[in-house]
């Protein structure tokens, strides 16, 4: 009997003007993927810099998909997965990466080994995430609880980091113990996600109506609805160079609006109105402290047109 070879892990990256961070990602990728069979597929969202040229020079074996427009993160992932599906023999599990991620050696193998593990409630691990650290080595709070009215209110009144110690009062998980042991979360930030092939097949396409932010939230929650849990694997470690949503008013506004849009999809009208009010309270209180991000977000939250289900920044 001829032994069969498992299809490779599809390493999916979405780029947009990523020339500055891409070389470091490509340089660390082989050691990060040690112990796995893998292929790289990159969807470029119409970069105006030399991103594509860097890819062709430094990763000539990669599959490069040029979307021809700034299509958004979810659309880029979908385009990359469609290309990987055309590989001879297809692909196996998927590793979704931001190009500003730097995985430690063997990180991917650890994440892959965690996939498909059964959990006590009958679900199984469909999404495995690493312990993310900042550039200085500080643990990044990457785990989240599903949005609720009380959590939005807690974040508005006492701030998400302080409220994060109490599961009822914040989406953000700030308990250090949660990052030191395998921990199930409702969702996790999408800078680096390992997806089982079963999860990918069950969930289908990423939701392109979220241009940026909340697309990973929607995907993880949808996976959970289908019996695929999101789980942190602390032995897998990666550093993340990003975080511009905290300093750019435009991106913070998009993040805030998409939180409200997603909540509306998953909850009734009364709960959605209360959630919108709690998020608005948070942004108004921060705007009073002269924070430009919150001023822009509050104005957008007060505009019905801005809250329509339309993609784009």
N, C-alpha and C positions, 0 to 999 in steps of 0.2 A: 504494500500500500504506500503510495507516494505521500510524504508528509506535506501538509499545507502550510503556507507562510501567512501569518496574520497581516492584514493590511496595515500600513504605517499610520502613526499618529499624525493627524493634520495640525500643524502648527499655524494658526491663523493670526495674522497681524493686519491691522488697518492703519494706513498712514495718511497723513495730511500735513504737508510741509514739515516732514520729520527728519530732514537731512541732519540736523545737529545731534539727535539722539539715536539715530538708526545704526551707525557704526558700532557703538557700544553694545547694542542689543544683538547684532549679528555676531560680534566677536565672542560673546559669552554663551551663545546658544548651543554650540556643540557640547560643551561640558555640562550645561544644564540638562541636556537631553540624553546624557550618557545612560546606556542601558536600555534604550528604546530605539525602535525603528521609526523614523520620522521623515516628513517632508514639509518644507515651508511653502505656504501660500500667502501672498500679500495682496490686499486690495488697496489700491491707491486712489484716494478721493480727489483727483485733479490737483495734485501739489504744484505750486508755482515755483518751488525751489528745485534742487537737484536730487530729490528723494529717489526717483525712479532710476536715475543714472547711478546713484550709490548702490541701489539694489542690484542692478545689472553687473556692476563691477565687483561688488563684494559677495554677492550671493547669486552667481550665474545659474545655479541649479534650481533656484526658487521659481515657483509659478507666480507670475505677476499679472494681476487683473487691474486694468485701468478703467475705473467707472466713468470717467469723462465729466464728472461733476462732484461737487462737495455733497455727497449723498447721505452722510451721517454714518454713525458707528454701526448701527444695526444693519443698514443696507450694505455696508462694506463687508460685514461678517457673512451676510447671505450670499454676496457675490463670490467671496472666497470659498465658501462651502460648496457652492454650485460648481466652481472650477475643480475643487478637490474630488467631487463626485465623478468627474470625468477621467481621473487617473486610472490607468490599467489596474484592475482589482479594487478600485475605490479607496476609501480610507477607513480607519478604525476610530478610536476616541479622538477628541478634538481638544486642543489647547489654545484658548483664546488669549492673546497677549496684547497689551499696549507696547509700542516700541520703546517707551521709556521705562520698561521693566528690566531689571537685572536679576536673573535667577541664580541662586547658588548652585554649585555642581551637584548633579543628581536630583535636583528639585522635581523635574518632570516625572522621573521614575517613581518617586515617592507618591506623587499625586495620582499617577496612573494605578498604582497598587491599591490605592484607597477606594477606587471606583467600584461600584456594584456590590459593596459590602452590605449585607442585610442589617437592618436596625430593628430594635425590639417592637416597634409599632407596626412592623410589616412592610415599611418602605425600605428603599435601598439608596445608597449614595449614588446620585446621578451627577452631582457637581462637587468637586473637591477643590478647595482653595488653600493657598499657602499662608503662613504667617508673614504678613507684609511688614517691612520696616522702612523708615525714612532713611535719607542719605546718611544721617548721623547714627543710625542703628537703633533709634527709638521705635518701639512697636507702634505701628499705625493701626488705629481702630477701624478695622475693615468689615467687621460683622454687624449685621443689622437685624432688627425685629421688624415685623410688618407694621405699617402705619396704622395708627388708631387715633381717635379723637383725644383720648387721655394722654397719649404719648406726645401728640402735637401740642397740647396744652402745657404739659410738663416742660417741654423744650422752650415754649414761649415764656414761661414764668421763671424758670431757674437755669435755663441753658442746657443744651443737649449733653455736654460732658458731665456736669453735676447730676443731671437727671438720669444719665446712662447707667448709674449704679443701681437703679431701681427698674426692673423690667417693665413695670406698668407705666412708667412715666417718660420713657424715651425710646426712640428707634435705635439709637447708637448703643452698642455694647462696649462698656468701658471697664468691666471687671477684668483685672489682669489674669485671673485664673482661667478665663474663657480662652485666652490666647496661649496658654501653657499646656493645654490638653485637647484631645479631639473634641470639638464642640459643634453641635448642630446649630445652624442659624436659619432664619427665614430667608435671608438673602445676604450677599456679600458684594463689596465693590468689585467692579468688573475689570480691573486692571490685569488680572490673571485668573482664569477659570479653566479647570480641567472638566470636560464633559464626557460622560460615558456614551458609547455609540447608541445604546438603548435609549438614553435620555434624549439625544439628538434626534433620533428617529421618532420618538413619541411627541416631542415638542414642536417639531417642524421649524419653520422660519422664525427668525427674530422679528419683533414688531417694529417696522420701519416708521410708524407714526411718531415714535420718539426719536427725534433727530440726534439728540445727545442727552444723556442722563435719563435715568429710569428705565432704559431698555434692559439693563441687566437685572433691575428689580423685577420688572414684569416677567422676564424669562425665568428667574429663580422661583418666583411665586407660582408661575404656571407649571413649572416642573414639580414643585411641591404638591400642587393640586392633582398631579398625575402619579404621585407616589415616589418621586425622585427627590431625595433630600439634598440640601446643601450642607457641607461639613468642612470645617477647618481642620487641616492636617499640620500640626505645629512643627513637625520635623522638616517639612518643606518650607524653605525660606527664600524670599525674594525682596529686593528693594525697589521702591517706586519713586521715580523722580518727579512725578506730577503734582497736581494740587492747585491748578490755576483757577478752579471754580471758586476758591475762597478769596481771590483777589480781584477777579474781573466782574464788574457789575452785570455785564451782559450774560456771562455764563452762569453766575449765581441766579439771575432771574430765570434763565431757562431751566435750571435745576429745580427751582422752587415751583414754577408753573407745572412742570412735568410730574412732580410729586402730587399736586392737586388733581391733575388730569387722570393719573393712574388710580388714585383713591376713588374718584368718581366712577371709574369703570367697575370697581370691585365692591362697591357699597351702595346703599340706598340713598335717596335724595336727602333725607333728614341728616343722616350721618355725614354725607358729603358737605352739606352746608355748614355743619358744626366744625368739620375738619378745615374747611376753607377759612372760617372765622378764626380758628386757633392759629393757623399759619399766618394769616394776615396780622393778627395781634403780635406775633413774634417779629415780623418784618417792620411793623410800625414802631414797636418799642426800640428796635435797633436803629431805625431811621432817625429816631429822636436823639440818638447818640452820634449823629452825623456820619453814619456809615453809608457810603454811596451805593454799595451793593443792595442794601435793604431798602433804600429810597426807590431805586429802580424796580425792585421786586414788588414792593407795596403798590406802586403805581400800576404795574402789570396785573396784580391780583384784583385790583379794583376795576379792571377793564374786561367786560364779558368777551370782547373779541379776542383778547389775548389768551383766554382760557379755552378757546375752541380746539378741537382735536386736529390740529394741523402741524405737520412736521416743519422743522426749520428753526434757526436760532432767533 
